[in-house]
Amino acid sequence: MAKAARFLFIAAVVLMVLATGAHFAWKYSGSNKWEKVIDKNGVTIYTLKAPGDVVQRVRGVTRVRTTMNAAVDSMMQTSSEDCSTWFPSCKSIAAIQPWNSQDLSYIHLFRLRARGPFDAREVLIKARATQNPVTKAVLIDFMAMPDDLPQNDCCYRVSHMHNTWSFTPLDNGQVEVENRMNVDMGLPYFMFNRFAPRAQYRLLHPLQKYLDNPRWQQARYPSIQERADVAIASK
């Protein structure tokens, strides 16, 4: 028994040393360049590993036919129903600063479902849409504001998130969509790094169908202008 206990202790120490070494080897590795990991059905997904970070950044690119007004309206949804349709793990949205159609911004508290043993996630987000006056490209910026409200016992408050969606009109009537995800959900990084690229693919693959919803087609914002050729091609 004593020999068995000694062997198990030594094995545990060795495993701990190996795990620690693997962690630091991963942390300080990385090319700091985008590398393609998925390319199918018109969707391309890239990941970027920066030295010093353990969580990878994810970037997805695809093309759709839509208008800039419809893109803004669809991405700045303000109801829990819309959120769960677009993002299945979305449980609810609480408006902290309601949607402002003049400056195209809101502050909302999102709650996201999580599988055990992890707590549900809570993200306090400030979102804002802006447009390049020359290219007519629209950028929608989502920034976490973790300390602007007291934390709730129900959930884990996400402390770092800066995600963006960009919609760039092209000469052929299509719109290039780029989604950049820079977020730490507080999950073990080896789990997050594994599922995040696939999760982003599942967001982008059905994007055209989501944008075709008649609800978004009626949107007209004074500060969002269309390129004439894109507006015609999307109809």
C-alpha positions as CSV (number, residue, x, y, z in Angstrom):
1,M,0.0,0.0,0.0
2,A,2.8,2.4,0.9
3,K,4.5,1.7,-2.5
4,A,1.2,2.2,-4.4
5,A,0.6,5.5,-2.6
6,R,4.1,6.7,-3.3
7,F,3.7,5.7,-7.0
8,L,0.4,7.6,-7.3
9,F,1.9,10.7,-5.6
10,I,4.9,10.7,-8.0
11,A,2.6,10.2,-10.9
12,A,0.4,13.1,-9.8
13,V,3.5,15.4,-9.4
14,V,4.7,14.4,-12.9
15,L,1.3,15.0,-14.5
16,M,1.2,18.4,-12.7
17,V,4.6,19.4,-14.0
18,L,3.7,18.3,-17.5
19,A,0.4,20.2,-17.4
20,T,2.1,23.3,-16.2
21,G,4.8,23.1,-18.8
22,A,2.1,22.5,-21.5
23,H,0.2,25.5,-20.3
24,F,3.1,27.9,-20.5
25,A,4.3,26.5,-23.8
26,W,0.8,27.2,-25.2
27,K,0.6,30.6,-23.5
28,Y,3.8,32.0,-25.1
29,S,3.4,30.3,-28.4
30,G,1.6,31.8,-31.4
31,S,2.3,33.4,-34.8
32,N,0.1,36.4,-34.1
33,K,-1.3,35.8,-37.6
34,W,-4.7,34.7,-38.9
35,E,-4.8,31.1,-39.9
36,K,-7.6,29.4,-41.8
37,V,-9.3,26.6,-40.0
38,I,-12.7,26.2,-41.8
39,D,-13.6,26.9,-45.5
40,K,-16.9,25.6,-46.7
41,N,-20.3,26.6,-47.9
42,G,-19.1,30.2,-48.7
43,V,-17.9,30.7,-45.1
44,T,-14.2,31.0,-44.1
45,I,-13.2,30.9,-40.4
46,Y,-9.7,32.0,-39.1
47,T,-8.1,31.9,-35.7
48,L,-5.3,34.0,-34.3
49,K,-3.1,33.0,-31.4
50,A,-1.1,35.9,-29.9
51,P,1.9,35.1,-27.6
52,G,0.9,35.8,-24.0
53,D,-2.8,35.0,-24.6
54,V,-4.4,31.6,-24.0
55,V,-7.7,32.3,-25.7
56,Q,-7.7,32.5,-29.4
57,R,-9.4,35.2,-31.4
58,V,-11.8,34.1,-34.1
59,R,-12.6,35.8,-37.4
60,G,-15.3,34.7,-39.9
61,V,-16.0,36.0,-43.4
62,T,-18.8,35.4,-45.8
63,R,-20.9,37.2,-48.5
64,V,-24.6,38.0,-48.5
65,R,-27.1,40.2,-50.3
66,T,-28.7,42.7,-48.1
67,T,-28.9,46.5,-47.4
68,M,-27.0,48.4,-44.8
69,N,-30.2,49.4,-43.0
70,A,-31.3,45.7,-42.8
71,A,-27.9,44.7,-41.5
72,V,-28.0,47.2,-38.7
73,D,-31.6,46.4,-37.8
74,S,-30.9,42.6,-37.7
75,M,-27.7,42.9,-35.6
76,M,-29.1,45.4,-33.1
77,Q,-32.1,43.2,-32.0
78,T,-33.6,44.3,-28.7
79,S,-35.9,41.4,-27.8
80,S,-35.1,38.0,-26.1
81,E,-37.0,36.3,-28.9
82,D,-34.8,37.8,-31.6
83,C,-31.7,37.0,-29.6
84,S,-32.6,33.3,-29.1
85,T,-33.4,33.0,-32.8
86,W,-30.1,34.4,-33.8
87,F,-28.0,32.9,-31.0
88,P,-29.7,29.8,-29.5
89,S,-27.9,30.0,-26.1
90,C,-29.3,33.5,-25.5
91,K,-31.7,33.3,-22.6
92,S,-32.9,36.9,-22.1
93,I,-32.1,40.5,-22.7
94,A,-32.7,43.4,-20.2
95,A,-32.5,46.9,-21.6
96,I,-30.3,49.1,-19.4
97,Q,-30.1,51.9,-21.9
98,P,-32.8,51.3,-24.6
99,W,-32.2,51.2,-28.3
100,N,-31.6,54.7,-29.6
101,S,-32.4,54.9,-33.3
102,Q,-30.7,58.3,-33.6
103,D,-27.1,57.4,-32.6
104,L,-27.7,53.6,-33.2
105,S,-26.7,52.4,-29.8
106,Y,-27.9,50.5,-26.7
107,I,-26.7,49.1,-23.4
108,H,-28.2,45.7,-22.7
109,L,-27.6,42.9,-20.1
110,F,-27.6,39.5,-21.9
111,R,-27.9,36.2,-20.1
112,L,-26.6,33.1,-21.9
113,R,-27.3,29.5,-21.1
114,A,-24.4,27.2,-20.2
115,R,-24.0,23.5,-19.7
116,G,-23.2,22.1,-16.3
117,P,-21.0,22.4,-14.3
118,F,-20.7,26.0,-15.5
119,D,-22.9,28.8,-14.4
120,A,-25.0,30.8,-16.9
121,R,-23.1,33.7,-18.4
122,E,-24.1,37.3,-18.1
123,V,-22.7,40.0,-20.4
124,L,-23.3,43.7,-20.0
125,I,-22.8,45.1,-23.5
126,K,-22.7,48.5,-25.1
127,A,-23.4,48.2,-28.8
128,R,-23.1,50.9,-31.5
129,A,-23.3,51.0,-35.3
130,T,-21.3,53.5,-37.4
131,Q,-21.0,54.0,-41.1
132,N,-18.0,54.9,-43.3
133,P,-19.3,57.9,-45.3
134,V,-17.2,57.1,-48.3
135,T,-17.5,53.3,-48.7
136,K,-20.9,53.0,-46.9
137,A,-19.5,50.1,-44.9
138,V,-21.2,49.6,-41.6
139,L,-19.3,48.6,-38.4
140,I,-21.2,47.3,-35.4
141,D,-19.2,47.2,-32.2
142,F,-20.1,45.2,-29.1
143,M,-18.1,46.0,-26.0
144,A,-18.4,44.4,-22.6
145,M,-18.9,46.8,-19.6
146,P,-18.5,44.3,-16.7
147,D,-18.3,46.8,-13.8
148,D,-21.1,49.2,-14.8
149,L,-23.7,47.2,-12.9
150,P,-23.5,45.1,-9.7
151,Q,-23.0,41.4,-10.5
152,N,-25.8,38.9,-10.0
153,D,-25.4,35.7,-8.0
154,C,-27.1,33.7,-10.7
155,C,-24.4,34.1,-13.3
156,Y,-20.8,34.5,-14.2
157,R,-20.2,38.1,-15.4
158,V,-18.1,38.1,-18.6
159,S,-15.3,40.6,-18.0
160,H,-13.7,40.8,-21.5
161,M,-15.5,41.0,-24.8
162,H,-14.9,43.2,-27.9
163,N,-16.7,41.7,-30.9
164,T,-17.4,43.4,-34.2
165,W,-19.5,42.9,-37.3
166,S,-18.7,44.7,-40.5
167,F,-20.8,44.9,-43.6
168,T,-19.0,46.2,-46.7
169,P,-20.8,46.7,-50.0
170,L,-19.0,45.3,-53.0
171,D,-19.1,46.3,-56.7
172,N,-20.9,43.1,-57.7
173,G,-24.0,43.9,-55.6
174,Q,-22.9,41.6,-52.8
175,V,-22.0,42.5,-49.2
176,E,-18.9,41.1,-47.5
177,V,-19.5,40.3,-43.9
178,E,-16.7,40.0,-41.3
179,N,-17.3,38.9,-37.7
180,R,-14.4,39.3,-35.3
181,M,-14.7,37.6,-31.9
182,N,-12.3,38.7,-29.1
183,V,-13.9,37.3,-25.9
184,D,-13.1,35.4,-22.8
185,M,-16.2,33.6,-21.5
186,G,-14.5,32.4,-18.4
187,L,-14.4,28.7,-19.6
188,P,-11.3,26.5,-19.7
189,Y,-9.4,27.9,-22.7
190,F,-8.8,24.5,-24.3
191,M,-12.6,24.0,-24.4
192,F,-13.3,27.5,-25.8
193,N,-10.6,27.3,-28.4
194,R,-12.0,24.1,-29.7
195,F,-15.7,25.0,-30.0
196,A,-15.4,28.8,-30.9
197,P,-14.5,28.4,-34.6
198,R,-17.4,25.9,-35.1
199,A,-19.8,28.1,-33.2
200,Q,-18.9,31.1,-35.4
201,Y,-19.4,29.0,-38.5
202,R,-22.9,28.1,-37.3
203,L,-23.6,31.8,-36.9
204,L,-22.4,32.7,-40.4
205,H,-23.7,29.8,-42.4
206,P,-27.4,30.7,-42.1
207,L,-26.8,34.5,-42.1
208,Q,-28.5,35.1,-45.5
209,K,-31.7,33.4,-44.3
210,Y,-31.6,35.5,-41.1
211,L,-31.1,38.7,-43.1
212,D,-34.0,37.8,-45.5
213,N,-36.5,38.2,-42.7
214,P,-39.1,40.8,-43.9
215,R,-38.9,42.6,-40.6
216,W,-35.4,43.9,-41.3
217,Q,-36.3,45.0,-44.8
218,Q,-38.5,47.8,-43.6
219,A,-35.8,49.5,-41.5
220,R,-34.7,53.0,-42.5
221,Y,-32.3,55.0,-40.4
222,P,-31.5,58.7,-41.1
223,S,-27.7,58.1,-40.5
224,I,-27.4,55.0,-42.6
225,Q,-27.0,55.4,-46.4
226,E,-27.1,52.8,-49.1
227,R,-25.0,52.4,-52.1
228,A,-27.5,52.5,-55.0
229,D,-26.2,49.3,-56.7
230,V,-26.3,47.3,-53.4
231,A,-29.8,48.5,-52.6
232,I,-31.1,47.4,-56.0
233,A,-29.2,44.1,-56.0
234,S,-30.6,43.1,-52.6
235,K,-34.2,43.3,-53.7
